[in-house]
Amino acid sequence: MPVEPDFPDTDKIPRALLAWYESHARDLPWRKLPNALKSEGAPDPYHVWLSEIMLQQTTVAAVKPYFAEFTRRWPDVQALAAADEADVLAAWAGLGYYARARNLIACAKVVMSEHDGRFPDNETELLKLPGIGAYTAAAIAAIGFDQHAVVVDANVERVVARLFGIDAPLPGSRSTIREYAEQITPHFRAGDFAQAMMDLGATLCRARDAKCLLCPLSDHCAARNLADPTRIPVKAPKKAKPQRIGHAYWLEAQGHVALVERPAKGMLGGMRALPDDGWRAGADGDGIAPAEAEWENRGEPVAHVFTHFSLQLQLMVATPGSFDPDALPDVQWWPVDNLDNAGLPTLFAKVARRKMG
């Protein structure tokens, strides 16, 4: 760790924030706490990368058990690069946004083949890796290597917008927010500063609950003087999500249910799932069943919300003996009593529970 210099008067914001972080840092399984850095050494870039990919559009509480399981099964980038993709996708089931899991493997393989098993220590090279965008590259550089990098996630975005009273609506104000974030990002303790900003947004400067009296930056904050600090940042009205309709099909024979592997590209790519009728973000399903059988509607449709659309998925159950299992050569027959280990994505796990519950 670089020696921390004295802050000049113009650096009151990072000084106050880092002092607060020393006592209030969240204890997270992928994080090295400030006081532990001297005795335990720098954070593991593999852990930083893995956690940041998992945390994209996912809560800390949801990520913790997945991070623990991934690091148990694949403790380093070498192990993950050698993993079977189906195993990784199954372990990821329930986290959503499954392209992230496929990119994990692709990225691990590139780190092994092109970087001798070590993550690059700078944003430029990190950005060349599969699945790593500007935010993730900055986070790995700052937290994993203590490089000066401007790390702006949704929490940091909110803190900076309130701190400087940036009331232009998002997403148009993002470039301005980043400019201000760069002004207050110090050239030392980059990882601590980035994580301190994240923690401040997650615990005190929250979207609907700004705890200004406890905030270490309240003396510098423009939004604190507003009647309602939580009106910043201003968000553009959300567009209504399209509603799609589809069908999922349950074919069971001799205690096994038919599963398919979804195409690598597209929704839930590469995942095991029940057969369906081709629904997608841009269109309803065609209602065509995967086999000739006597079909029965099973209850109300299962509702599920994706990023860009909502889905009503109707479960259709084939009457036992009304179809020929041998006429389905492209399916996997999975034991019904072991379905929890099939790694079904959340949507199809919900549909399976409808059938089995």
N, C-alpha and C positions, 0 to 999 in steps of 0.2 A: 504494500500500500504506500502511495506517495505521502510524504510528510505534509500535514495540513498547514498551510500558511495562515497568517493572521488575515482576517477579513478587513478590507478597507470599508469606510462608512457607506460606500455605494453598494455594498454587498450584504445589506441587512437581511434581505429576503432569504437567500440560501443559508446564512448564518443561523437565523431563527428556525428555519425548517430543519436543518441538520441537528440542531440541539434538541428539538422536539423528537426527532426520529430516534435519537440515542435511547430515549426512555419509552417510546411508544411504538416501536416497529412491531408489526405483526409477525408472530412466530409461524412461519410457513415451511412445509417440508422441503421445499426446493431452495430455500433462502439461507444464506449465512447472515446472522444478525451482526450488527456493527461491532459489538464487543467480542464476537467470536472470530472475526477476521484475523486478528493478531495471533491467536493461538491455533486456529484451524486452517488458516490459509485462505486463498481466494476461492470464490464460488466455482463449481464445476460447470463449464460452458454447456456440457451435455444436459445437465439438469436445468439450466437456464433456458436453453432452446426448447427442451421437451415441455417444460411448464408453460412457456409463452405460447407455443402452438396449441396446447390444450386449453389455455385460458381465453383464446379468441372466441368471443361471443358466448362464453360459458362462465359460470360463477366459480369462485374459489372453493366453495363447499362441495360443488359437484366434482371438481377436478381432483381434490385431495386423494380419494380412494383409487382413482385411475392412475395418478402419478405413482402412488405406492406400489400398485400392481405392476405397472410398466417397468419401474426401476428394479423390482424384485426379479422379474422374468428376463429383462434385458438391461443389465446394470450399466452398460456403456454403449457408445455408438457402434462399436465393433459387433456386439451381440445383436443390436437392433438391425444392422445392415445384413446380418446373416439369417434373420428371422423369416419364417414363412409368412407371406402376405396375408393368407387366410387367418392365421393365428393373430396377427396384429389387428386386422379388421374386427375379428371376434372380440378381442380384448377392448377395442375402442367402442363397441356397441353400446349405445345409450348416450354417448357424448354428442352425437350429431355432427353435421358438416363433415361427412366422411372423406371428402377429398383431402382433408388435413391428415388423416391416417395414411393414405396412399403416399402423400408427399413426405411423411416422416421416413418411410422406407427409402424412397427415392433420394432424399437428402442424405440419409445415413450412408447409402451406397456411394454417393459422390464424395462425401467427406473421407470415406475410406480409400477410394480409388484415386482421388485427385489431391488430397490434403494429408495423406499419411495418418488418417484417423484423428486429426486434430481440427477443430473448427477454426476458420480464419479469425483473426483478432481485429478486423476492421470492417466497417459498413460496406465498403465497395465490394470486397470479396464475398461477404456474407450475402449480399443481394443477388449474387449469381447462383446461389443454392436453391434447389426446388422448394417451393412453399414458403420462402422467406421474403417478406415485403419490407417496406421502409421502416415500419414500427418495430417489427421483430428484429431486424438487423441492428437498429439503434439500441434496442433493449439488450441484445446479446453482447454488443460491443461495450456498452456502459456497465452492465451488471457482471458479465462474465469476464471482461478484460479491463475494466476501469478506464476505458477510453472515453474521451469527451464525445458525447453524442446526445442529441436532443430527442428525448423519449416522450412521445405524446400519445397516450391512449385516451379512452373516454373520461377516465377520472382526472387525468392531467389537463385535458381539454377544459373540463368544467372548472377546475381550480384556477387556471390561467384566465379564463374568460371573466370570472368573478373578480379576481385579483385586480385586473386592469379595466374592469367595467366595459368589456367588449360585448355590446348588445346587438350587433348585427346578426341576423339569423344564420344558423347552421343550415347546410354545410358551407355556405359561401364565406363564412368568417374563419374557416380553418387555416387559411394561409396567414391571416393576421395573428391568430392564436399561436401558431408555430413561431412567428417572428418574435413575439413577446416571450414565449417559452425559451427561445434561444438566448434572449438577453439575460435571463436569470439563471441559466444553467452554468454552474461553475466549471472550471477546468481541472478540478481535483474532486475526489470522492464522487465520481460520476455515477457509479452504481448506487451508492447510498442516496444520492440526491434523487435519482429517478424513482427508486423505491419509496422514498419519503413522500414524493409528490403523489404517487399511486395510493399510498396508505392514507394520506390526508384526504384525498377525494373519496376513498372507500369508507372512511370511518367518521370524518367530521364534516367535510364539505360535500355532503351527499346531495343527490338530485332533488329530493323533496324535503330535506331536513338539514339545513345549514346550522351547525352548532358553533356559531361565531364566537361565543364567549369562551370556548375551549380552544379556539384555533390559534396556532402560533403566529399566523400571518395576519391576524385581524387588524393590527395597527396599520398595515400597508394596503388593506383591501378596499377597493372602490365599492364593491357590492354591499359591504357591511352597512353603508350609509343609506341604502335603499330601504323602503318599507318592506319589501319582500326580496331578499337576496336570491331566492330560488328561481326568480324569473329569468335569471341569467344562468347558463346560455339560452338564448332564444332558439327554439327548434321550429323548423318549417312544419306545417300541418302534414300529418301522415296521409298518404294515399290509401284508399280502401284496397285490401288485397283481393285478387280474383278468387272465386270459389270454384274448385274443381270437384268432379265426382268420378269415382272409380270403383272397381270390384277387386277383392282378393279371394282366392279360391283354396279351400281346404279339401285335400284328397288324402284319405287315410286308408291304409291297408296293412293288416297284420301288425298293428301297433306302431306303424311308422307313418309319418306325414311327408308329403311331397314338398321339397324345397327346391328353389332354383338359385343360381348365382347370377345376380344382375350384371348387365354389361358394365365394363370397367369405366366407361364414360357415361355421364348422365346422373340422374338422381340416385343416391345411395349406391353409387358405382362399386362393383366388386363384392357387394354384401350378399349373404344368404338371405332369402326372403321367401314368403309364400308366392306362388304364381299370381300375376295380376293381369289386368286387361289393357296395360299400356298407358295409363294416366301419366301426365307430366305437367310441368308448370304452365305450358301453353295450351293444353287441351284436356278434355275429359277422356276417360277410358272408353274403349269401343264396345265394352260389354261382351266380348267374345271369350268364352271359357277355354281353358287349355285342353279340355278333353270332353268327349261325349259322356254325359252322366245325367243322373237326376239331381237337380240342384235345388237347394232350399235356402232362402234368405234366413240369416241368423241374427235376429235382433235389429236394433237401430244401427245406422252407419257409425263407424268409429271416426271421430273428429280429430284432425291433426293439423297443426299450423307449421308451415315452412316459412323461410325468410320472405319469399316473394308471393306466396299463395297459401290458401287454406284448402284442405282436402276433406271430403266426406267419403270414407272407404267402406263399402258394403261387403260384409263377409258372406260368402256363398259356400255352403257345405255340401259335398257330394254324398248322396246316400250310399252306404256301404254295399258293395257288390254290384253297383250300377255302372262301373267303369272297369276298364282293363288296365291294370298297372303296367303291363308290358308294353302298352301303347304310349308310354311316357318315357322315352329313352334318355331325355336330357335333364331329368330331375335327380335330386339326391333324396333317398328315403331315409329320413332321420327319425330315431326313436322318439315317440311322443313324450315318454317319461323322462327324456333327457333334453327336451327342447330348450331349457334354460341355458344350455351350453352350446347352442348353435350359433350364438352371436348375432341374433336377429336385431336389426335396427329398431329403435323405439317404436316406430309406427307399427311394424309387423309384430313386435312383442305385444303391443296393445291388442291387435287383432287376435293373436293366439290366445291371450287371456280371455277374450270374449268367448272363444270357442270352448276353452277348457274350464272356465269359471262358471 
